[in-house]
């Protein structure tokens, strides 16, 4: 049973964003909830208060895996970034340099297109996603997306960084799977372009998996190795 510290509202909302509590939706600014919960627990030193402080650390540190809707929002954003590279439509997404390996250039792309990012999230994602990806968390997102990580080092904070950066891989994975499903005997009879397009994104996915291998299950890497090999045979 939870001891009464007077912090129930903040702790419950942090653990279950958008839940109903006392007849109201937990739609308060996440940063404000974190500050209120920390301040509320500050005077207490008992074991349960310490456990609650750990809850605050868990949910208030930037980690989108705690919030599936934010995670899927970013995956969809990254999918559209990748697809914008080969699109003829004018879009601010084309300037994000999705596969850019130069950290400074990639950061510059994210820094200069912040308004584009927020417009996308506002139009395509939940209100909570927009709130969670606030200025401070956007900066943390950019820090990870523009960093160079050791693909086999998942110790400590590196794991969370790899989990975030691996969203690029999962975005390309979904595109690959979609393109493979669209391959038919009819649309590949007169042109190899559909197979080549699927193969290209498959190879990009494969490379991304290798760069973030410590958070990518080996069975998934094996599956994509086979998918890429099968596509190459069809070209």
Secondary structure, DSSP 8 states (H G I E B T S, - for coil): -----S-HHHHHHHHSTT-EETTEE--S-HHHHHHHHHHHHTT--SHHHHHHHHHHHHHHSS-GGG-HHHHHHHHHHHHHHHHHTT--S--GGGGG-TT---HHHHHHHHHHTHHHHHHHHHHHS-HHHHHHT-HHHHHHHHHHHTS---TT--STHHHHHHHHHHHHHHHHHHHHHHHHHH--HHHHHS-SHHHHHHHHHHHHHHHHHHHTGGGS-HHHHHHHHHHHHHHHHH-
